[in-house]
Amino acid sequence: MSSTSLAVLTKARAKFGKQLKERDYSNLLACQSVPEVMVYLKSHTHFAKVLSDVNERDVHRGRLEMLLRQQNFNEFDSLCRYDSDVSTGFSRYVIARIEAEQILRFLILMSSNSTEKFIFQFPSFFAKHTEIDFMKLATADDYGEFLKALKNTPYYDALKRFEPDSFGKLPVSEIEMALYGIVYKELMGSALRNTKGQERDELQSLFFTINDYMIFSRILRMKKYYDLSPEDIRRNLFTEYSSINPKLLDEMCKAESSAEVFKVMQRARSGRMIKTIGYNYAGDITPRVKYKLAKHNLHFSTNPSVVMISFLFAGETELMNVISLIEGVRYKLDKAAIKSLLIY
Protein backbone atom coordinates (compact mmCIF):
# COMPACT_ATOMS: atom_id res chain seq x y z
CA MET A 1 0.00 0.00 0.00
CA SER A 2 1.36 3.41 -0.95
CA SER A 3 2.01 6.10 1.65
CA THR A 4 -0.77 8.19 0.08
CA SER A 5 -3.29 5.38 0.39
CA LEU A 6 -2.24 4.75 3.97
CA ALA A 7 -2.65 8.45 4.75
CA VAL A 8 -6.21 8.44 3.38
CA LEU A 9 -7.16 5.35 5.40
CA THR A 10 -5.58 6.70 8.59
CA LYS A 11 -7.04 10.18 8.26
CA ALA A 12 -10.55 8.98 7.38
CA ARG A 13 -10.67 6.58 10.29
CA ALA A 14 -9.34 9.22 12.66
CA LYS A 15 -12.03 11.64 11.52
CA PHE A 16 -14.69 8.95 11.81
CA GLY A 17 -13.49 8.26 15.35
CA LYS A 18 -14.33 11.86 16.30
CA GLN A 19 -17.95 11.60 15.16
CA LEU A 20 -20.73 11.44 17.74
CA LYS A 21 -20.90 8.28 19.83
CA GLU A 22 -23.84 6.65 21.57
CA ARG A 23 -23.04 8.53 24.79
CA ASP A 24 -23.14 11.84 22.89
CA TYR A 25 -26.57 11.04 21.50
CA SER A 26 -27.76 10.05 24.98
CA ASN A 27 -26.52 13.35 26.40
CA LEU A 28 -28.07 15.32 23.52
CA LEU A 29 -31.40 13.52 24.01
CA ALA A 30 -31.33 14.64 27.64
CA CYS A 31 -31.18 18.31 26.60
CA GLN A 32 -34.35 20.29 27.27
CA SER A 33 -33.82 23.11 24.78
CA VAL A 34 -31.96 24.01 21.57
CA PRO A 35 -29.51 26.24 23.50
CA GLU A 36 -28.63 23.22 25.67
CA VAL A 37 -28.02 21.16 22.52
CA MET A 38 -25.79 23.94 21.21
CA VAL A 39 -23.78 24.15 24.42
CA TYR A 40 -23.12 20.41 24.30
CA LEU A 41 -22.12 20.47 20.62
CA LYS A 42 -19.78 23.41 21.24
CA SER A 43 -18.24 21.93 24.39
CA HIS A 44 -17.94 18.20 23.74
CA THR A 45 -17.92 17.43 19.99
CA HIS A 46 -15.94 17.99 16.82
CA PHE A 47 -18.48 20.67 15.83
CA ALA A 48 -16.92 23.00 18.43
CA LYS A 49 -14.83 25.03 15.98
CA VAL A 50 -17.54 25.71 13.40
CA LEU A 51 -19.99 26.69 16.16
CA SER A 52 -17.54 28.74 18.23
CA ASP A 53 -18.95 32.11 17.16
CA VAL A 54 -22.59 31.10 17.39
CA ASN A 55 -24.63 32.51 20.25
CA GLU A 56 -26.55 29.51 21.55
CA ARG A 57 -29.23 31.80 22.98
CA ASP A 58 -29.99 33.45 19.67
CA VAL A 59 -29.30 30.84 17.01
CA HIS A 60 -31.34 30.68 13.81
CA ARG A 61 -32.16 27.14 12.76
CA GLY A 62 -31.32 27.86 9.11
CA ARG A 63 -27.90 29.31 9.91
CA LEU A 64 -27.14 26.45 12.27
CA GLU A 65 -27.92 23.85 9.63
CA MET A 66 -25.81 25.76 7.09
CA LEU A 67 -22.82 25.78 9.45
CA LEU A 68 -23.15 22.06 10.12
CA ARG A 69 -23.37 21.34 6.40
CA GLN A 70 -20.32 23.51 5.82
CA GLN A 71 -18.41 21.53 8.44
CA ASN A 72 -19.40 18.27 6.74
CA PHE A 73 -18.30 19.60 3.35
CA ASN A 74 -14.98 20.90 4.68
CA GLU A 75 -14.19 17.63 6.44
CA PHE A 76 -14.57 15.68 3.22
CA ASP A 77 -12.74 18.34 1.20
CA SER A 78 -9.74 18.16 3.53
CA LEU A 79 -9.69 14.37 3.18
CA CYS A 80 -9.75 14.64 -0.62
CA ARG A 81 -6.46 16.55 -0.60
CA TYR A 82 -4.61 13.42 0.46
CA ASP A 83 -5.24 11.52 -2.77
CA SER A 84 -5.82 13.49 -5.96
CA ASP A 85 -6.16 10.31 -8.07
CA VAL A 86 -9.60 9.50 -6.66
CA SER A 87 -10.60 12.71 -4.93
CA THR A 88 -11.27 14.78 -8.04
CA GLY A 89 -14.17 12.59 -9.14
CA PHE A 90 -15.63 12.32 -5.66
CA SER A 91 -15.37 16.07 -5.11
CA ARG A 92 -17.27 16.62 -8.34
CA TYR A 93 -19.90 14.13 -7.16
CA VAL A 94 -20.38 16.03 -3.89
CA ILE A 95 -20.70 19.33 -5.75
CA ALA A 96 -23.12 17.83 -8.29
CA ARG A 97 -25.30 16.44 -5.53
CA ILE A 98 -25.56 19.77 -3.74
CA GLU A 99 -26.33 21.43 -7.07
CA ALA A 100 -29.12 18.91 -7.69
CA GLU A 101 -30.51 19.43 -4.18
CA GLN A 102 -30.63 23.20 -4.65
CA ILE A 103 -32.14 23.01 -8.15
CA LEU A 104 -34.86 20.70 -6.89
CA ARG A 105 -35.49 22.89 -3.85
CA PHE A 106 -35.91 25.94 -6.09
CA LEU A 107 -38.42 24.15 -8.32
CA ILE A 108 -40.44 23.01 -5.31
CA LEU A 109 -40.50 26.62 -4.07
CA MET A 110 -41.48 27.80 -7.55
CA SER A 111 -44.41 25.39 -7.56
CA SER A 112 -45.67 27.01 -4.36
CA ASN A 113 -44.85 30.61 -5.44
CA SER A 114 -42.30 30.90 -2.63
CA THR A 115 -39.02 31.43 -4.49
CA GLU A 116 -38.18 34.39 -2.26
CA LYS A 117 -37.20 31.85 0.41
CA PHE A 118 -34.54 30.27 -1.78
CA ILE A 119 -31.60 32.60 -1.18
CA PHE A 120 -32.25 32.82 2.57
CA GLN A 121 -31.77 29.05 2.82
CA PHE A 122 -29.04 28.72 0.19
CA PRO A 123 -25.71 27.38 1.63
CA SER A 124 -23.56 30.44 0.96
CA PHE A 125 -20.30 28.54 1.51
CA PHE A 126 -21.13 26.51 -1.59
CA ALA A 127 -21.22 29.44 -4.03
CA LYS A 128 -17.48 29.34 -4.71
CA HIS A 129 -17.55 25.62 -5.50
CA THR A 130 -20.16 25.69 -8.27
CA GLU A 131 -20.29 27.20 -11.73
CA ILE A 132 -24.06 27.66 -11.55
CA ASP A 133 -25.14 31.23 -10.92
CA PHE A 134 -27.69 30.48 -8.22
CA MET A 135 -28.28 34.19 -7.64
CA LYS A 136 -29.48 34.48 -11.23
CA LEU A 137 -31.50 31.29 -10.93
CA ALA A 138 -33.20 32.67 -7.83
CA THR A 139 -34.69 35.52 -9.87
CA ALA A 140 -36.44 33.19 -12.35
CA ASP A 141 -40.20 33.79 -12.48
CA ASP A 142 -41.08 30.80 -14.62
CA TYR A 143 -39.67 27.53 -15.91
CA GLY A 144 -38.35 29.14 -19.09
CA GLU A 145 -36.25 31.64 -17.13
CA PHE A 146 -35.14 28.84 -14.82
CA LEU A 147 -33.83 26.87 -17.82
CA LYS A 148 -31.98 29.93 -19.14
CA ALA A 149 -30.09 30.14 -15.84
CA LEU A 150 -28.92 26.54 -16.39
CA LYS A 151 -28.14 26.99 -20.10
CA ASN A 152 -24.44 26.09 -19.95
CA THR A 153 -24.64 23.33 -17.35
CA PRO A 154 -25.07 19.53 -17.56
CA TYR A 155 -28.59 19.92 -16.16
CA TYR A 156 -30.02 21.94 -19.04
CA ASP A 157 -30.36 19.10 -21.55
CA ALA A 158 -31.83 16.79 -18.91
CA LEU A 159 -34.46 19.31 -17.76
CA LYS A 160 -35.47 21.09 -20.98
CA ARG A 161 -37.88 18.26 -21.89
CA PHE A 162 -40.06 19.04 -18.89
CA GLU A 163 -42.69 21.75 -18.71
CA PRO A 164 -45.46 22.83 -16.33
CA ASP A 165 -48.93 21.38 -16.86
CA SER A 166 -52.06 23.48 -17.49
CA PHE A 167 -52.20 24.26 -13.75
CA GLY A 168 -48.57 25.38 -13.65
CA LYS A 169 -47.42 22.27 -11.79
CA LEU A 170 -44.14 20.58 -12.62
CA PRO A 171 -43.49 16.80 -12.66
CA VAL A 172 -41.22 17.10 -9.64
CA SER A 173 -40.77 13.35 -9.19
CA GLU A 174 -39.57 12.91 -12.78
CA ILE A 175 -37.30 15.95 -12.49
CA GLU A 176 -35.83 14.55 -9.28
CA MET A 177 -35.00 11.29 -11.07
CA ALA A 178 -33.40 13.17 -13.97
CA LEU A 179 -31.25 15.24 -11.62
CA TYR A 180 -30.05 12.34 -9.52
CA GLY A 181 -29.44 10.33 -12.67
CA ILE A 182 -26.84 12.95 -13.57
CA VAL A 183 -25.38 12.88 -10.07
CA TYR A 184 -25.14 9.10 -9.93
CA LYS A 185 -23.56 8.92 -13.37
CA GLU A 186 -20.98 11.41 -12.12
CA LEU A 187 -20.23 9.16 -9.18
CA MET A 188 -20.14 5.90 -11.12
CA GLY A 189 -18.15 7.44 -13.95
CA SER A 190 -15.48 8.54 -11.50
CA ALA A 191 -15.41 5.15 -9.80
CA LEU A 192 -15.00 3.26 -13.06
CA ARG A 193 -12.44 5.66 -14.54
CA ASN A 194 -10.14 5.90 -11.56
CA THR A 195 -10.18 2.44 -10.01
CA LYS A 196 -9.69 -1.14 -11.08
CA GLY A 197 -9.76 -4.71 -9.83
CA GLN A 198 -10.98 -5.40 -6.31
CA GLU A 199 -11.26 -1.69 -5.48
CA ARG A 200 -13.57 -1.06 -8.43
CA ASP A 201 -15.65 -4.13 -7.54
CA GLU A 202 -16.02 -2.95 -3.95
CA LEU A 203 -17.10 0.53 -5.02
CA GLN A 204 -19.54 -0.83 -7.57
CA SER A 205 -21.10 -3.16 -5.01
CA LEU A 206 -21.49 -0.25 -2.58
CA PHE A 207 -23.10 2.08 -5.11
CA PHE A 208 -25.33 -0.56 -6.67
CA THR A 209 -26.64 -1.66 -3.27
CA ILE A 210 -27.43 1.91 -2.22
CA ASN A 211 -29.17 2.56 -5.53
CA ASP A 212 -31.14 -0.69 -5.16
CA TYR A 213 -32.60 0.63 -1.91
CA MET A 214 -33.25 4.05 -3.41
CA ILE A 215 -35.25 2.30 -6.14
CA PHE A 216 -37.07 0.21 -3.55
CA SER A 217 -37.96 3.29 -1.47
CA ARG A 218 -39.04 5.18 -4.57
CA ILE A 219 -41.42 2.39 -5.59
CA LEU A 220 -42.95 2.39 -2.10
CA ARG A 221 -43.33 6.17 -2.19
CA MET A 222 -44.91 6.25 -5.64
CA LYS A 223 -47.37 3.52 -4.72
CA LYS A 224 -48.35 5.38 -1.55
CA TYR A 225 -48.64 8.93 -2.87
CA TYR A 226 -49.24 8.64 -6.62
CA ASP A 227 -51.80 6.74 -8.63
CA LEU A 228 -49.34 5.49 -11.25
CA SER A 229 -49.48 2.43 -13.45
CA PRO A 230 -46.67 -0.16 -13.18
CA GLU A 231 -45.34 1.15 -16.50
CA ASP A 232 -45.23 4.73 -15.21
CA ILE A 233 -43.52 3.62 -12.01
CA ARG A 234 -40.91 1.74 -14.04
CA ARG A 235 -40.21 4.85 -16.13
CA ASN A 236 -39.59 6.84 -12.94
CA LEU A 237 -36.80 4.57 -11.72
CA PHE A 238 -33.07 5.02 -12.23
CA THR A 239 -32.06 1.41 -12.96
CA GLU A 240 -28.85 1.89 -14.92
CA TYR A 241 -26.73 1.13 -11.85
CA SER A 242 -28.80 -1.51 -10.08
CA SER A 243 -28.27 -5.17 -9.24
CA ILE A 244 -31.99 -5.94 -8.93
CA ASN A 245 -33.10 -8.55 -11.44
CA PRO A 246 -35.42 -6.90 -14.04
CA LYS A 247 -38.04 -9.58 -13.38
CA LEU A 248 -38.10 -8.75 -9.64
CA LEU A 249 -38.19 -5.06 -10.48
CA ASP A 250 -41.28 -5.58 -12.62
CA GLU A 251 -42.89 -7.58 -9.82
CA MET A 252 -42.33 -4.71 -7.39
CA CYS A 253 -43.82 -2.22 -9.83
CA LYS A 254 -46.89 -4.43 -10.26
CA ALA A 255 -47.28 -5.26 -6.55
CA GLU A 256 -50.64 -4.28 -5.08
CA SER A 257 -49.40 -3.49 -1.57
CA SER A 258 -46.33 -2.26 0.27
CA ALA A 259 -46.07 -5.61 2.03
CA GLU A 260 -45.82 -7.32 -1.34
CA VAL A 261 -43.09 -4.90 -2.46
CA PHE A 262 -41.13 -5.77 0.70
CA LYS A 263 -41.47 -9.49 0.04
CA VAL A 264 -40.24 -9.16 -3.53
CA MET A 265 -37.30 -6.95 -2.50
CA GLN A 266 -36.21 -9.49 0.09
CA ARG A 267 -35.80 -12.04 -2.69
CA ALA A 268 -33.17 -9.82 -4.33
CA ARG A 269 -29.57 -10.35 -3.23
CA SER A 270 -29.22 -6.81 -1.88
CA GLY A 271 -32.67 -7.02 -0.27
CA ARG A 272 -31.51 -9.48 2.33
CA MET A 273 -30.24 -6.57 4.45
CA ILE A 274 -33.77 -5.41 5.23
CA LYS A 275 -34.11 -7.79 8.19
CA THR A 276 -30.85 -6.65 9.80
CA ILE A 277 -31.06 -2.84 9.82
CA GLY A 278 -33.82 -2.14 12.35
CA TYR A 279 -35.81 0.35 10.29
CA ASN A 280 -38.86 2.23 11.62
CA TYR A 281 -40.59 3.12 8.34
CA ALA A 282 -39.96 2.64 4.62
CA GLY A 283 -38.19 5.98 4.08
CA ASP A 284 -35.83 5.07 6.90
CA ILE A 285 -34.41 2.04 5.12
CA THR A 286 -32.06 3.57 2.54
CA PRO A 287 -30.16 5.87 4.95
CA ARG A 288 -29.78 2.98 7.40
CA VAL A 289 -28.42 0.72 4.67
CA LYS A 290 -26.03 3.45 3.54
CA TYR A 291 -24.72 3.97 7.08
CA LYS A 292 -24.39 0.24 7.77
CA LEU A 293 -22.31 -0.22 4.65
CA ALA A 294 -20.23 2.91 5.31
CA LYS A 295 -19.46 1.91 8.89
CA HIS A 296 -18.39 -1.57 7.79
CA ASN A 297 -16.10 -0.14 5.11
CA LEU A 298 -14.53 2.37 7.49
CA HIS A 299 -13.57 -0.47 9.79
CA PHE A 300 -12.55 -3.14 7.30
CA SER A 301 -11.88 -1.85 3.77
CA THR A 302 -8.27 -1.35 2.66
CA ASN A 303 -9.21 0.62 -0.47
CA PRO A 304 -8.77 4.41 -0.07
CA SER A 305 -11.59 5.38 -2.43
CA VAL A 306 -14.06 3.10 -0.63
CA VAL A 307 -13.04 4.47 2.77
CA MET A 308 -13.17 8.05 1.47
CA ILE A 309 -16.72 7.85 0.13
CA SER A 310 -17.82 5.85 3.18
CA PHE A 311 -16.58 8.64 5.42
CA LEU A 312 -18.72 11.05 3.42
CA PHE A 313 -21.80 8.84 3.87
CA ALA A 314 -21.14 8.50 7.61
CA GLY A 315 -20.79 12.28 7.92
CA GLU A 316 -24.08 12.81 6.11
CA THR A 317 -25.77 10.44 8.54
CA GLU A 318 -24.34 12.26 11.54
CA LEU A 319 -25.51 15.59 10.12
CA MET A 320 -29.01 14.19 9.59
CA ASN A 321 -29.00 12.94 13.20
CA VAL A 322 -28.01 16.33 14.63
CA ILE A 323 -30.66 18.14 12.59
CA SER A 324 -33.31 15.62 13.71
CA LEU A 325 -32.24 16.11 17.32
CA ILE A 326 -32.41 19.88 17.10
CA GLU A 327 -35.83 19.78 15.46
CA GLY A 328 -37.11 17.21 17.95
CA VAL A 329 -35.95 19.21 20.96
CA ARG A 330 -37.23 22.44 19.45
CA TYR A 331 -40.74 21.05 19.01
CA LYS A 332 -40.73 19.15 22.33
CA LEU A 333 -41.13 15.74 20.74
CA ASP A 334 -41.08 12.62 22.87
CA LYS A 335 -37.49 11.51 23.50
CA ALA A 336 -38.24 7.98 22.34
CA ALA A 337 -39.64 9.38 19.09
CA ILE A 338 -36.52 11.47 18.51
CA LYS A 339 -34.25 8.51 19.27
CA SER A 340 -36.11 6.37 16.73
CA LEU A 341 -35.02 8.81 14.02
CA LEU A 342 -31.33 8.53 14.83
CA ILE A 343 -28.97 6.22 12.93
CA TYR A 344 -25.74 5.18 14.64
N, C-alpha and C positions, 0 to 999 in steps of 0.2 A: 504494500500500500504506500502510495506517495505521501510526502510530508503534507502536501496540500489537502489530500483526501483525509488524512488523519486530523488535520486542523479543523476541517468542516465537521467531522464526527464529534470531536472533542468539544468544540464550541457549541454546537447544536444541543448536545446532551447537557452541557453546563447551563445553557439558557433554559432548557426544559426543566432542569432541576430547580430553577428559581420560580417556576410557575406556582400558582396557588395549590396548596395541599388540602387534604380533607379537614385538617384542623383549622385552616384559614376559612374554609367555607362554613364550618361550624361556628366560628367566631363572628363571621359576617352575618350569618343567620340570626345570631343573638342580638344584633344591633336593632335599636328601636326607631331609628330615623336615618335619613340620607346623610346628614352631617356625621353621624356616628360611623356609617359605612366609609365615608371619606377619610375620617381620622384614621381608621384602621388601615385603609389602603395606603395612606401617606406614611404611616408609621411602621408597618410590618410587612410590606410587599414590594415587589420589584417595580410597582407603579409609582413609587415614592418620588422619583425625579420628575416625571412628566406632570405630576400633580402638585409639585412643591409650591407653585405660585397661585394655586387655586384656594379661594376662601371657602372652606367647607360650610360656612353659614349662609353663603350667598351664591351657591353654585347653580348654574343653569344646566338642565339635563342635556340639552343639545350640545353645549360646549364640552361637557364632561365626556359624552360619548365620542366627540370628535378627538379629544385628547387621547382617549384610550385607543381609538383606531390608529391615531398617529403613532403611538407607542408600538402597536403591533406591526405596523408597516416598517417603522425604523428598525425594529429588532430583526425582521427578516432581511431588510436591505443591508444591514451590517453583516449578516451571515453570508449573504451573496458575495461580498467582497473577497471572501476567502478562496473562491473557486470560480473564475470567470468562464471556464469551459461549460459549466451547466447553469450558472447563475443568470446569464443573459436571457435565456429562454424563459426561465421561471420568473424573473423580474417582469418580463413583458406580459406573462400570464397574469400576474398580480395586478398590473396596471390595467390590462384589458378587462379584468373582472370588475374592478372598481368603476371603470368607464361604463360597462354594461349595467351595473347597479344604478348609476346615476342617470343614465339615459332612460332606463325603465322607470325610475322614480319620477323623472320629469314628465313622462307620458301619462303616468297615473295621476299626477297633479293636474296635467292639462285636461284629462277626462273629467275632472271635478272642478275645473275653472279655478284652480288654486295655485297657479304657477308662481305666484309671488312668494310662496314659502320655500321655493327651491334653493335660492341663494343662501337664505338664512340657515339651511341645514346642509349646505354643500361643504365637504371636508376641505377647507382652504389649503391645508398642507399639500394636498394632492395636485393643485393647479400646476406646479412646476414639473410634474412628472408626466403630464399628458399633453398631446398635441391638439386635443379638442378644445375649442374656445367655448367653455361652458358658460361664460358670461354672455356671449352672443346667443347661445342656445336658450338661455333663460329668458330672453326677450321675445322668443317665438310666440306668436299668437295663434298659429294653426299648424297643422301637420306639414304643410308645404314649406313654411318658414323653418320649422324644425329640421326638415330634410336638408334645406340649404345650409344650415349650420354644420351638418355632418358631411357635406359634399365631398371633401377630400380625405375621408376616413374609410376604414374597412367596413364600417357599419352602413354606409349609404346604400350600396348595392343590395345588401340583405334586407333593408327596411323600405326601400322605395316601392316595393310591390304591395305594400299595405296601404290602406286608406280608411278614413272614418266611414261608418255606415250613415244611413239617412238621419239618424238621431245624433250624429257626431261622436259616436262611441268607437273606440279602436279595439281591434282584436288583441288585447293585451297578452293573453296566454300564448298566442302564436308568435307575437313579437318577442316575448320572453324566450321562447324556444330558439328563435333565430339569433338572438343576441348571445345566448349561452352556447349555441352551436359554434359561433365564432370563437368564443373564449376557450371552449374545450378543444377545438382544433388547434388553437395557439399552444395550449398545454401539451397535447399529444404530439404535435409537430416538433416541438422542442425536445420532448422525451425521445422520439425516434431518431431525430437528427444527431443528437449529442451523446447518445449512449449505445451500448451494444451488449450482446451476450446476456449473462445473468442479471446484470443491472437493468437492462432494457426490459427483460421479462418481468422483473419485480415491479418496475414502474407501471408497466402495462397492466399487470394484474391489479395493482392498487387503483388505477384510474378506471379500469373497466368495472371493478366491483362497486366503486362509488357511483359511477354512472348507472349501473344496474339498479341501485336503490333509488337514485333520482327518478329513473323511469317508473319504478314501482310506485313511488310516492305520488308521482304525477298522474298515473292511472287512477289511483285511489281518489285523488283530489278532483280530477275531471268527472269521475263517476258520481262523486258526492255533490258537486256544485254546478255541473253543466249537463245538460240533456243532449249528449253527443252520441252518435252512432259509433260502433266499434271501428269503422273505417276512419271516422273523423278523429277518434282518439289516437289511432295508429299514426295518422298524419301529424299529430302534435307531439310526437315522441322523437327524441334525438337518439337514434339507435346505431349510429355509425361506429361508436366505440362501446359496444355492449357485448357481454358474453352470454346473454340470455338467448336460448334457442328460439328462433322465429316462431316455431309452433307453439311454445309456451307463451310467447309474447301475444300471439293472436288469441290464445285462450284467456289471458288476463283481460284483453280488450273486450272480449265477448262475455266475460263473467257478469252475472246478474247481481252479485253482492260483493261487499268488501271482504267478507269471510272467504268467498270463493277465490278472490284475487290473492289473498294471503296463502291459501292452500296451493295454488298454482305456483306462486313465487317460491315457496318452500321446496318445490321439486327441482328448481334450478340450482346449479352448483353454488352460486353465490348466495342464494336464498336460505341456505342452511344456517346462516348467522342469526336469523331472526329470533330464534329461540334462546340465544345466549346474550343478548344485549340489554334486556330489561327495559324495553320501551314502555311509554305511558300512552301514547297515541300515535297514529300513523305518521304524522309529520315529524315525529320525534325520532323515527327510525334512521333516516339517512345521516343526520349529524352524529348519532351514537355509533353508527357503523364507521363513519369517517374517523372519529376519535379513537375507537378501538383499534383500527388498523394503524393509525398514526402512532399511538402509544406503543404498540408492538414493534413497529419499525424503529422507533427511537431507542428502544432497548436492545434490539437484536440485529438490525440490518447493518451490514458493513459497506453499503453503497452510499457514497456522499449525496447523490442526487435524491435518493429515496429518503434519507434522513433529513435533508434540507426541506423538501416539500412536506414531510410529515411534521416537522417543527412548525411550519406555517399553519397546517391544519389544526394542530394542538393549540396554537396561539389564538386562532379564530374561535375555537371552542371555549377557551378561557374568557375571551372577550364577550362572547354570547352569555356566558355564566354571570359575569359581573354586571352586565346590562340587565339581565333578568332579576338579579338580586336587588339592584337599585330600584327597578320598577316595582318589584314586589314589596319592598320596604316602604317605598313612597306611597303606595296605595293600600298599605296595611293588610296585605294578603296573609292568609294563614301560613305559618312557617313550613308546615308539611307540604303545602301546595307549591311554595317557592322551591323547596328542596327537590321536589319531583321534576322541576324544570332543569336542574343542574346536571351536567355531564362531566364526570371525573372518575 
